[in-house]
Amino acid sequence: MLPPERGEGFPGLKNGFFRVHTRPGRKKEGIFIREAGLEVDLSEVAREGKANDRLLRKLADWLDLPLSSLCIKKGHQSRFKTVFLSGLPDAEIDARLRRAISRFS
């Protein structure tokens, strides 16, 4: 379920930063909303940074952004990460996240 269209906005989104819970090694990839932020299923296993790389590539694809606009700021070795998206206001990030999630709902 998506957060409300008006009001607080996307959970955990502030100044281009948002939280992501990754689930590597899944059969199907997808992006979903949870109370604390995003949950992303990845086909890549969590070894040698491969899941982190896959996360950034999939987010760039799903959000229709260049890969260079995304980076992991915190949680490189954790399933809970803080991702930074540069170059867009929070309202536009919110709209793109909603569109991406609606494809998997």
N, C-alpha and C positions, 0 to 999 in steps of 0.2 A: 504494500500500500504506500502511495506517495504521500509526503507531507502536504499540509494545506497549501493552496496556491498563494494565499496572502498571509501576512503576519511575519512570523519569525524567519521563514525561509527554510532552506535545506538544513537538516541537523548537522551541526559541527562545521559548517562553512563560515569562514571569517577571514577577510583580507586575502583571499586566494588559497587559504589553507583548508584542507578537509581531511577527515579521518577515513581510513580504509582498513577493513578486516579482510585479509586475503585467505583464500582456501586453495592452496596449490594441489596439484595432482588429481584434479577432477576430470571426469569424462567429458563434460560439457562446460563451456565457458559462459559466463553471464555476469551481469551487474544488478544488484538488488539493494533496496533501501532497508535499513535497520534503524533502531532508535538512536544509536550513537553516530551513525554515518552510513557509509557504503559497505557492502559486502561484495567481494569479487571472487568468483570461481575461476581458477586458471588451470589450463591443461598441463602446464610446465611444472616440474617438481622443484622443490625448494632446495636447490644445490648450486653452489658457486654463483649466486646472484641471478640465476636463470629466471626464477619466478619474478624477481624484481624487474628485470628487463621486460619480461612478458607483460607484467602489470602496466608499466608505462606505455608500452606499444599498444596494448588493447585500449587503455584510457584515451590515448591520442586518437585512435581509430574511432572509438565510440563517440567521442566528443568533437570529432572533426577538427582536430588541432594538429599543429606540427609537434613532433616528439620533443623538440627543444624547449617547448613551453611548459613541460612537466618535469618535476623532479621529486624524489623522495627526500624529505628533510629529516625524518626521524623514523626509526624502526627498521633499519636495513636487515637486521637479523631476527625480526619478530614478525608475527602474522598481523600485528596491529601497526599500521604505518600512518605517518602524517605526510600527505602529498601537497606540494605547492604548485599552483597553476598561475603562471604569469601572463600579463597582457590583457586580461579581461576583468571587468567589474564583477562583483559577486552575483549580481542579478543575472548576468549572461551565463556565468558558470552554473547557477541554479537552473536556468532554463535548459541548458545543454545536458546537465545531469538528468533532469526529468525526462527529456526526450530519449536519452540512452536507456534509462530504466524501463520506460514504457515499451520498448521493443522486446523486453524479456518478461513482462508481466502477463 
